[in-house]
């Protein structure tokens, strides 16, 4: 399954952080589906995905990505 087809699920922590940081589900999906950078996250088994959302803002997303789905763990503006 391609990353663009993966179902995306949200950890309760991620939903709280998204609300606090004004990050929408649509923005998260953009990062997961076409990140500018991907690297291992500090959380074991997770990836840190980053994408430039405008000239001044980058969005970082921590996700546990498997063959069948992606679990969003946290997100923040950089």
C-alpha positions as CSV (number, residue, x, y, z in Angstrom):
1,X,0.0,0.0,0.0
2,X,1.3,3.4,-0.9
3,X,1.7,6.1,1.7
4,X,-0.9,8.2,-0.1
5,X,-3.5,5.4,0.5
6,X,-2.8,4.7,4.1
7,X,-5.7,5.2,6.6
8,X,-4.6,7.8,9.2
9,X,-5.5,7.4,12.9
10,X,-4.9,9.9,15.7
11,X,-3.6,9.2,19.2
12,X,-5.5,11.2,21.9
13,X,-2.3,13.0,22.7
14,X,-1.9,14.1,19.1
15,X,-5.5,15.4,19.0
16,X,-4.8,17.5,22.1
17,X,-1.6,18.9,20.7
18,X,-3.2,19.6,17.3
19,X,-5.9,21.6,19.1
20,X,-3.4,23.5,21.2
21,X,-1.2,24.3,18.2
22,X,-3.9,25.0,15.6
23,X,-3.0,22.1,13.3
24,X,-5.7,20.6,11.2
25,X,-6.2,17.0,10.1
26,X,-5.9,18.2,6.5
27,X,-2.5,19.6,7.3
28,X,-1.4,16.4,9.0
29,X,-2.6,14.4,5.9
30,X,-0.5,16.7,3.6
31,X,2.6,16.0,5.6
32,X,2.0,12.2,5.8
33,X,1.2,11.9,2.1
34,X,4.1,14.0,0.8
35,X,6.7,14.9,3.4
36,X,9.8,17.0,2.5
37,X,11.9,15.1,5.0
38,X,11.6,11.8,6.8
39,X,13.9,10.6,9.6
40,X,13.7,8.4,12.7
41,X,11.9,10.0,15.7
42,X,13.1,9.7,19.3
43,X,10.1,7.5,19.9
44,X,11.0,4.0,19.1
45,X,9.5,2.8,15.8
46,X,8.2,6.2,14.9
47,X,9.1,8.6,12.1
48,X,9.5,12.3,12.1
49,X,7.9,13.7,9.0
50,X,8.4,17.4,8.0
51,X,6.9,19.6,5.4
52,X,7.1,23.3,4.5
53,X,3.5,24.5,4.7
54,X,4.4,28.1,3.7
55,X,7.5,30.3,3.2
56,X,7.7,30.7,7.0
57,X,6.1,27.6,8.6
58,X,7.2,24.0,8.7
59,X,5.0,21.3,10.2
60,X,6.6,18.3,12.0
61,X,4.6,15.2,12.6
62,X,5.5,12.1,14.7
63,X,3.9,9.1,13.3
64,X,4.1,5.3,13.6
65,X,3.7,4.2,10.0
66,X,3.1,0.5,9.1
67,X,2.1,-1.2,5.9
68,X,-1.5,-0.8,6.7
69,X,-2.0,2.5,8.5
70,X,-0.4,5.6,10.1
71,X,-0.9,6.5,13.8
72,X,-0.3,10.2,14.4
73,X,1.4,10.6,17.8
74,X,2.2,14.4,17.9
75,X,2.6,17.5,15.7
76,X,4.0,21.0,16.0
77,X,5.0,24.1,14.0
78,X,8.7,24.7,13.6
